[in-house]
Amino acid sequence: MQYIDNYDFRGKRAIVRFDFNVPLNENFEVTDDTRIRAAIPTIQKIFDGGGAIIAMTHLGRPKGVTEKYSLKHIIPTLEKLIGKKVIFAPDCVGDDAGELSKKLKPGDFLLLENLRFHAEEEGKPRLDESATAEEKDAAKKELKIKQKEFVNKLAGLADCYVNDAFGTAHRAHASTALIAANFPNDKMFGYIMNGELKAVDKVLNAPKRPFTAILGGSKVSTKITIIKRLLDKVDNLILGGGMSFTFIKALGGKIGLSISEDVELAKDILGEAESKNVKIYLPVDVITTTQFDEVFKGNGNVETKISDIRNIADDAQGLDAGPKSVEAWKAVLLESKTILWNGPVGVFEVDTFAGGTLHVAELVVDATAKGAYSLVGGGDSVAAINKFNMADKVSYVSTGGGALLEYMEGIDLPGVKAVKE
Ligand code: AMP
């Protein structure tokens, strides 16, 4: 494995897997360019080193060539951000791509059309529902062979491979994992990948103590592996949001109509936490409403009450952490030296129930200012920290989503493994 910092890009064509899966509006304009902006350091490094870039990415989930998902839509944004003209290949493995790649000069930027226009990228046959098991099997075998050709064609465009798409690193796709084998001595991570891996490793493998994790979101069942892994690592575990009610129920509390799942799961976690000396902090009070249907339609104009979390009215749902809960978490968080935050502690999308999550964000920011290392990651907590404009006040905000969660679970991500091996 090579490192982007010491790799000699002079005269080389680098094929770089980016994550330019950006949102577009109905006029096909990029509405959030964060992912492209994040890639600038890697782009700059290759250009400064005297290399040319062949950029590959997916956009959306097309099931074949689809105008809506064409990467030509991102060209104006890309040109503005990199400050130079983008050359476009209308098929990532077409003849044009081959010809254009041969002509590349140092400092050129060639963008390949959406990888997912080809089924070979994901390696999943695109059959309709009526296909028999045998047809599916045959299609899979055929696609495997075609996938090898696809990988070889992509690799044939370049002299070295850079993977800078952490968001898709948990997928064993042609461009995220398989292609690395074609560059045994010329494969490396870009700066986004390096940053993400370093941040998670720092938190999970060398945390300064006390180490506190805050887990929220709606379901405990989807986070069970992470919770169990964290029990071996953390000193304190704050459990908020929808998932906390399963624990309260397991402890004999009355949770009204609040969402909950299998209490045995919660009992098991509580028992394990005790045996591992991990302190669990659940909310003690919650903001409730009986008009929760309105809230889930996005309407925050409802009557609310603050309730003891163990004694919620039969017709109400708890939708946010209350003031006493936040006060109790404050002491824990401000003493922590490492903080990992995944998942909101309330329905933060609706302002009436965003207060708890906002307070948690403020506490993470305060703890960071006091010297703690804080990592915020996984879908909704990132959306929350962005909503509150605090992303630059914590140590690291991961863009990883599913990839981050799998990495935290201890899974060897195919995109990471392929470059390291
Ligand atoms: P997840 O995808 O599991 O991380 O869950 C994130 C979602 O959990 C967000 O959309 C929140 O609105 C939701 N959520 C947080 N707290 C609650 C709660 N008390 N009741 C229902 N949903 C919640």
Residues whose N, C-alpha, C, O or C-beta is under 5 A from the ligand:
A	BS01	AMP	G216 G217 S218 K219 G241 G242 G318 L319 D320 G343 P344 V345 G346 V347 F348 D380
